[in-house]
Amino acid sequence: MALIHQHLADARQALIAAGLSSDVARFDAELLARHVLGWDRAALISRQRDTLPEDFANAFSALVARRAKREPVAYLVGHREFWGLDFQLTHDVLIPRPETELLIEEAKTCAAGADRFEKVIDVGTGSGCIAIALALEFPSAQVVATDMSSRALAVARRNAARHGVIDRMTFIETDLLAGIDDTADLIVSNPPYVPSSNAGGMQPEVDLYEPPVALFSEGPDGLAIIQRLFATAPCNLAKGGRLMIEFGYGQETPLRAAAWETGWHIEHIRNDLQLIPRVAVLRR
């Protein structure tokens, strides 16, 4: 009878043949096996020579076949960690990235001074990861989460309920801030900022599986949606409040220009771990 480690070895080879590096193939094969088995990593390491549970082979092989088609692991297992929290995911929402945590860090840095955030608006909430992390970091805050997708908002609501903050959150289906009457001390957004001309030229995991509406923005520099947010956010920002936006590689210069043209002062730009400018903190 085949043993678990033999299935893991076969899975690694299948994923390498699909174009993944050997390290990624090993990690993904182990993660998918743990998902099927319900084991942690220590259990998988210590029990690799166990005989297979009866229902393991078919379920594991099906997931490996989907991963070989470059479907992201986060969608296969249905969740991803962000800010130390576990978020449920579907194909209706973007997979949270580590660099987006910089928005939470910047909010905490601001709040460590004289500022206190009692009302927060998260524009384009997706899975709700930013809004929920902020709701947990600021227990007195009321949080509004907007998104154009009703399906994305349904995911965000489920995540808010799982993390016990749904009673302090309002979910609104709208384009950016359209129809929002509230003013907030903090407006945050990880908007679509990848130039639409890049569609089809990205990793298969992104091009084939993540929602394009959450990724791509019109215009040669990909800043069309951010420019719209610069134009509309002043109506929803309380006096002395801050706007925090994630943006992409090579966009700092045009973003600075767009901010200046619409009356924003860039207080701070935060680099990610690759030293790429990634988050702008702005005030009026």
C-alpha positions as CSV (number, residue, x, y, z in Angstrom):
1,M,0.0,0.0,0.0
2,A,1.3,3.5,-0.9
3,L,2.5,5.6,1.9
4,I,1.9,9.3,2.5
5,H,5.5,10.3,1.6
6,Q,5.3,8.6,-1.7
7,H,2.2,10.6,-2.6
8,L,4.0,13.8,-1.5
9,A,7.0,13.0,-3.7
10,D,4.7,12.4,-6.7
11,A,2.9,15.6,-6.1
12,R,6.2,17.6,-5.9
13,Q,7.2,16.2,-9.3
14,A,3.9,17.0,-10.8
15,L,4.1,20.6,-9.6
16,I,7.7,21.0,-10.7
17,A,6.6,19.8,-14.1
18,A,3.9,22.5,-14.1
19,G,6.5,25.2,-13.7
20,L,6.8,25.7,-9.9
21,S,10.2,25.9,-8.3
22,S,11.2,22.8,-6.2
23,D,10.9,24.8,-3.0
24,V,7.4,26.0,-3.8
25,A,6.3,22.6,-5.1
26,R,7.4,21.0,-1.8
27,F,5.7,23.6,0.3
28,D,2.5,23.5,-1.7
29,A,2.3,19.7,-1.7
30,E,2.8,19.5,2.0
31,L,0.2,22.3,2.6
32,L,-2.4,20.5,0.5
33,A,-1.7,17.2,2.2
34,R,-2.1,18.9,5.6
35,H,-5.4,20.4,4.4
36,V,-6.8,17.1,3.4
37,L,-5.6,15.3,6.5
38,G,-6.4,18.0,9.0
39,W,-2.9,17.7,10.4
40,D,-0.3,20.4,11.4
41,R,3.2,20.4,10.0
42,A,4.7,18.4,12.9
43,A,2.1,15.6,12.4
44,L,2.8,15.4,8.7
45,I,6.6,15.2,9.3
46,S,6.3,12.5,11.9
47,R,3.7,10.4,10.1
48,Q,4.8,10.5,6.5
49,R,5.4,6.8,6.5
50,D,1.9,6.0,7.7
51,T,-0.4,4.1,5.5
52,L,-2.8,6.3,3.6
53,P,-6.2,7.1,5.2
54,E,-8.9,5.6,2.9
55,D,-10.2,8.9,1.6
56,F,-6.8,10.7,1.2
57,A,-5.6,9.8,-2.3
58,N,-8.5,11.0,-4.4
59,A,-9.0,14.3,-2.5
60,F,-5.2,15.0,-2.5
61,S,-4.8,14.1,-6.2
62,A,-7.7,16.4,-7.2
63,L,-6.1,19.4,-5.3
64,V,-2.7,18.7,-6.8
65,A,-4.2,18.6,-10.3
66,R,-5.8,22.0,-9.7
67,R,-2.5,23.4,-8.4
68,A,-0.7,22.1,-11.4
69,K,-3.1,24.3,-13.5
70,R,-1.6,27.1,-11.3
71,E,-4.7,27.7,-9.2
72,P,-3.5,29.5,-6.1
73,V,-3.2,27.4,-2.9
74,A,-5.2,30.0,-1.0
75,Y,-8.3,29.3,-3.1
76,L,-7.7,25.5,-2.9
77,V,-7.7,25.5,0.9
78,G,-10.2,28.4,1.2
79,H,-8.3,30.6,3.5
80,R,-5.2,32.8,4.0
81,E,-3.5,34.4,7.0
82,F,-3.3,38.2,7.2
83,W,-2.1,40.2,10.2
84,G,-2.0,37.0,12.2
85,L,-5.7,36.3,11.5
86,D,-7.2,33.6,9.3
87,F,-9.5,34.8,6.5
88,Q,-11.9,32.7,4.4
89,L,-11.5,33.2,0.7
90,T,-13.3,32.5,-2.5
91,H,-12.5,33.4,-6.1
92,D,-14.6,36.5,-5.6
93,V,-11.9,38.2,-3.6
94,L,-8.3,39.1,-4.0
95,I,-5.8,37.0,-2.0
96,P,-4.3,39.1,0.8
97,R,-0.7,40.0,0.4
98,P,1.9,40.6,3.1
99,E,2.7,44.1,1.9
100,T,-0.9,45.2,2.5
101,E,-0.3,44.7,6.2
102,L,1.7,48.0,5.9
103,L,-1.6,49.8,5.9
104,I,-2.4,48.4,9.3
105,E,1.1,49.2,10.6
106,E,0.8,52.8,9.4
107,A,-2.6,53.2,11.0
108,K,-1.2,51.9,14.3
109,T,1.8,54.3,14.0
110,C,-0.6,57.3,13.6
111,A,-2.8,56.2,16.4
112,A,0.3,55.9,18.7
113,G,0.4,59.7,18.6
114,A,-2.4,62.1,19.4
115,D,-4.7,60.7,16.7
116,R,-7.5,58.3,17.5
117,F,-9.6,56.6,14.8
118,E,-13.2,56.4,15.8
119,K,-14.6,56.0,12.3
120,V,-12.8,54.1,9.5
121,I,-13.8,53.5,5.9
122,D,-12.2,50.7,3.9
123,V,-12.7,51.3,0.2
124,G,-12.8,48.1,-1.9
125,T,-12.8,45.8,1.1
126,G,-12.7,42.4,-0.8
127,S,-12.3,39.7,1.9
128,G,-12.5,42.4,4.6
129,C,-9.0,41.7,5.8
130,I,-8.0,45.3,6.1
131,A,-11.3,46.5,7.7
132,I,-11.4,43.6,10.1
133,A,-7.8,44.0,11.2
134,L,-8.4,47.7,11.9
135,A,-11.6,46.9,13.8
136,L,-9.6,44.6,16.0
137,E,-6.7,47.1,16.4
138,F,-9.1,49.9,17.3
139,P,-11.9,48.4,19.5
140,S,-13.8,51.6,19.8
141,A,-13.9,52.3,16.0
142,Q,-16.9,51.9,13.8
143,V,-15.8,50.6,10.4
144,V,-17.5,51.0,7.0
145,A,-16.4,48.5,4.3
146,T,-17.4,49.2,0.7
147,D,-17.1,47.1,-2.5
148,M,-18.7,46.9,-5.9
149,S,-19.1,43.2,-5.6
150,S,-22.0,41.8,-3.5
151,R,-20.2,38.4,-3.5
152,A,-17.0,40.0,-2.1
153,L,-19.1,41.7,0.6
154,A,-20.7,38.4,1.5
155,V,-17.2,37.0,2.1
156,A,-16.2,40.0,4.2
157,R,-19.4,39.7,6.3
158,R,-18.5,36.0,7.0
159,N,-15.0,37.0,8.0
160,A,-16.2,39.8,10.2
161,A,-18.6,37.4,12.0
162,R,-15.8,34.8,12.5
163,H,-13.6,37.5,14.1
164,G,-16.3,39.0,16.3
165,V,-16.4,42.5,14.9
166,I,-19.5,42.4,12.7
167,D,-21.5,44.5,15.2
168,R,-19.1,47.4,14.6
169,M,-19.1,47.1,10.8
170,T,-21.3,48.3,8.0
171,F,-21.0,46.8,4.5
172,I,-22.1,48.9,1.5
173,E,-22.2,47.8,-2.1
174,T,-21.0,50.8,-4.1
175,D,-18.3,52.2,-6.4
176,L,-15.5,53.6,-4.2
177,L,-17.3,56.1,-1.9
178,A,-20.4,56.8,-4.0
179,G,-23.4,57.5,-1.8
180,I,-21.4,57.4,1.4
181,D,-22.5,60.2,3.7
182,D,-20.2,59.3,6.6
183,T,-17.0,61.2,7.4
184,A,-14.1,59.2,8.8
185,D,-10.9,59.8,10.7
186,L,-9.2,57.3,8.5
187,I,-9.9,56.1,5.0
188,V,-7.9,53.2,3.7
189,S,-7.8,51.4,0.4
190,N,-5.9,48.7,-1.5
191,P,-7.5,49.7,-4.8
192,P,-6.9,48.1,-8.2
193,Y,-3.7,49.7,-9.4
194,V,-2.1,47.2,-11.9
195,P,-2.3,48.8,-15.4
196,S,-4.9,47.0,-17.5
197,S,-2.3,46.7,-20.2
198,N,-0.5,44.1,-18.0
199,A,-3.4,41.7,-18.1
200,G,-2.3,38.5,-19.7
201,G,1.3,39.1,-18.8
202,M,1.3,38.2,-15.2
203,Q,1.8,34.9,-13.3
204,P,-0.9,32.4,-14.2
205,E,-2.1,32.4,-10.6
206,V,-3.0,36.0,-11.0
207,D,-4.1,36.2,-14.6
208,L,-6.3,33.1,-14.6
209,Y,-7.8,33.0,-11.1
210,E,-7.9,36.3,-9.2
211,P,-10.8,38.7,-9.9
212,P,-9.7,41.2,-12.6
213,V,-11.9,43.9,-11.1
214,A,-9.8,43.8,-7.9
215,L,-6.5,44.0,-9.8
216,F,-6.6,46.2,-12.9
217,S,-7.1,49.9,-13.4
218,E,-7.3,51.8,-16.7
219,G,-4.7,54.3,-17.8
220,P,-1.0,53.8,-18.8
221,D,0.1,54.1,-15.2
222,G,-2.7,52.2,-13.6
223,L,-3.7,55.1,-11.3
224,A,-7.1,55.9,-12.8
225,I,-9.0,54.5,-9.8
226,I,-6.6,56.1,-7.3
227,Q,-7.1,59.4,-9.0
228,R,-10.8,59.0,-8.6
229,L,-10.4,58.3,-5.0
230,F,-8.2,61.4,-4.6
231,A,-11.0,63.4,-6.1
232,T,-13.9,62.0,-4.0
233,A,-12.3,61.2,-0.6
234,P,-12.2,64.8,0.7
235,C,-16.0,64.8,1.1
236,N,-15.7,61.7,3.5
237,L,-12.6,62.7,5.4
238,A,-13.0,64.4,8.8
239,K,-10.8,67.4,9.5
240,G,-7.3,66.3,10.4
241,G,-8.0,62.8,9.1
242,R,-5.8,60.6,6.9
243,L,-6.1,58.7,3.7
244,M,-3.9,55.7,3.3
245,I,-3.5,54.0,-0.1
246,E,-1.5,51.0,-1.3
247,F,0.1,51.4,-4.8
248,G,2.5,49.5,-7.0
249,Y,6.0,49.4,-8.4
250,G,7.0,52.4,-10.4
251,Q,4.0,54.5,-9.4
252,E,5.4,56.8,-6.7
253,T,6.2,59.7,-9.1
254,P,2.8,59.8,-10.9
255,L,1.0,59.2,-7.6
256,R,2.8,62.2,-6.0
257,A,1.8,64.3,-9.0
258,A,-1.8,63.2,-8.9
259,A,-2.0,63.9,-5.1
260,W,-0.6,67.4,-5.6
261,E,-3.0,68.2,-8.4
262,T,-6.0,67.2,-6.2
263,G,-4.9,69.1,-3.1
264,W,-3.4,66.3,-1.0
265,H,-0.3,66.5,1.1
266,I,1.8,63.3,1.2
267,E,2.8,62.9,4.8
268,H,4.7,59.7,4.4
269,I,5.5,57.0,1.9
270,R,6.3,53.5,3.3
271,N,8.5,51.0,1.5
272,D,7.8,47.3,1.6
273,L,10.5,44.7,2.5
274,Q,11.9,44.9,-1.1
275,L,12.3,48.6,-0.6
276,I,9.5,49.3,-3.2
277,P,7.4,52.3,-2.3
278,R,4.1,50.7,-1.4
279,V,1.8,52.8,1.0
280,A,1.1,56.5,0.9
281,V,-0.2,58.4,4.0
282,L,-2.0,61.6,2.9
283,R,-3.7,64.5,4.5
284,R,-5.6,67.5,3.1
